[in-house]
Amino acid sequence: MNATSETTDNAVQVEHRMRRIAYTVRWDPDQAVFIADSPTFPDWTHQDRHSAHAAVTGLKDRIRQYFTTQRPAMAEPAA
């Protein structure tokens, strides 16, 4: 199960509970892209990193919907 919660600076904290890792996903209005920052640990295997990337990728539509429906001003490109 995943959870999202709003943070500051146009960001949403996304927790992927099965993997016990959290991501901060920010909307960058200048580039009109979402930027996902995730923790990296030296002991992560390639599969761990792949799973983390897949989790963020899988939540992309949900996060985009959050920004465009609940926070539409954040999803508009900067003028």
Secondary structure, DSSP 8 states (H G I E B T S, - for coil): -EEEEE-SSSEEEEEETTTTEEEEEEEETTTTEEEEE----TT--HHHHHHHHHHHHHHHHHHHHIIIIISHHHHS---
